[in-house]
Amino acid sequence: MERKITTSMSALKWNRPNLEIIDQLLLPHEQVWLPIKNAEEAHKAIKTMQVRGAPAIGVVAGLGLATDLLHKKDAFQNEKDLLEYIAENTAYLRSARPTAVNLFEAMDRMDKHVETEHLRLKESKEASGNTLETIIETIVREAETLLENDVLDNRAIGKYGAEYLVARHGESRFSVLTHCNTGSLATAGYGTALGIIRALWEKTTQMDHVYCTETRPYNQGSRLTAYELHEENIDFSLVCDSAVSWLIKTSNQPAKTINNSLDKFDRSPVKAIIVGADRVTANGDTANKVGTYQLAIVAKNFGVDFIVAVPSTTIDLSLDNGSSIPIEYRSGTEVTNVSGVVLESADQQQRKGNGIIERSTVRVSPFGDFEAYNPSFDVTPCELITAIVTEKGVITKDASTGQFDVKGFLEKHN
Ligand SMILES: CSC[C@@H](O)[C@@H](O)C(=O)COP(=O)(O)O
């Protein structure tokens, strides 16, 4: 099979002044592009997870503000009026979701321009010298830079991560496992953890299989990662979240020693779990999609690598460790219900294309008054992490202290 990566998939389209996102609530069955005309629509799309993934929500918040300003450019009376409007909207966009630091980092960049302009206004008695148009252009360019940099960062993460894993595992063939969706749909393109997987697939021969977890309850794995891997023709299997320990144990032992040898597949052993993150703190603690923590414990148990892949925009040096990362809790209905499509028979599907009859939500637990506990993220302690791959290179632990020096690494590579 030819290993060619197309990366044609995308979470968003930016064509100044217009922003569109692909509605990820409808994927993989329907590809519907949704226009985002203002900050309010960007906020709604992020909150309802029509767009999701840490880098993607930072970029959509930035471009959401940019499109808003470009559409309203004649509505502002003066610079002060415009700066107040920008500050109100960055504060509003920050409230869309709490865990991914990329959203806050993107809004910080916009607020910094507001601050600079305020200072300029204060210093000059009359006009700041910067016209409304110039201020809007600065904000729009900042948002466009977020978009451009994220794609470049992901390519670099892919390259560094693939080189690191190949160096660790030499010539032997291996499989990897990933959780949630960290690909083109979660970023401005290519992906972080999935970027490493794309690079391993295209540029090396050692990695010959990918496992992706379904990632209940929102099913980012079964709906989105499986969709991306399938589109790229990467050899993969979808696994239930609860099957991972068994998978890693059995994949690392000879087939004939597996209970009853009912597993007929002859795949390479899983040697690495590769995930993305919503926030990495100064000590390397990592918040990511719920379920990541237990995967790290499994990796430790079986001695497989546990790799975190992030752009440096996901690193929050203001927090010493993961204990103060805000964790988002979402509605219990995401746990009690599943969404999908009703299909026609296989025969009808073959004759008529995809065979979807209707979109449907199904209750998979009893009706009644009980709690469904639904944390959207968890925090993996740095002790369980082998390496953190960034666009600047790979952060590994200091051999003498056994700790990550994330700050020192970033300072050295700035
Ligand atoms: C490159 S995306 C990294 C993370 O944002 C991803 O792993 C994740 O947890 C996404 O969560 P989501 O709730 O889908 O926004």
The ligand as an SDF file (V2000), in Angstrom:
LIG
                    3D

 15 14  0  0  0  0  0  0  0  0999 V2000
   -4.4980   18.7260   19.1500 C   0  0  0  0  0  0  0  0  0  0  0  0
   -5.8920   18.5880   20.0920 S   0  0  0  0  0  0  0  0  0  0  0  0
   -5.3550   18.2120   21.7380 C   0  0  0  0  0  0  0  0  0  0  0  0
   -6.4800   18.1180   22.6780 C   0  0  0  0  0  0  0  0  0  0  0  0
   -7.2520   19.2810   22.5890 O   0  0  0  0  0  0  0  0  0  0  0  0
   -7.3320   16.8710   22.4230 C   0  0  0  0  0  0  0  0  0  0  0  0
   -6.5800   15.7450   22.7320 O   0  0  0  0  0  0  0  0  0  0  0  0
   -8.5570   16.9350   23.2830 C   0  0  0  0  0  0  0  0  0  0  0  0
   -8.5560   16.5240   24.4120 O   0  0  0  0  0  0  0  0  0  0  0  0
   -9.7340   17.5900   22.6680 C   0  0  0  0  0  0  0  0  0  0  0  0
  -10.8200   17.6560   23.5370 O   0  0  0  0  0  0  0  0  0  0  0  0
  -12.1790   18.2130   22.9770 P   0  0  0  0  0  0  0  0  0  0  0  0
  -13.1240   18.1080   24.1400 O   0  0  0  0  0  0  0  0  0  0  0  0
  -12.5670   17.3650   21.8300 O   0  0  0  0  0  0  0  0  0  0  0  0
  -11.9340   19.6560   22.5940 O   0  0  0  0  0  0  0  0  0  0  0  0
  1  2  1  0
  2  3  1  0
  3  4  1  0
  4  5  1  0
  4  6  1  0
  6  7  1  0
  6  8  1  0
  8  9  2  0
  8 10  1  0
 10 11  1  0
 11 12  1  0
 12 13  2  0
 12 14  1  0
 12 15  1  0
M  END
$$$$
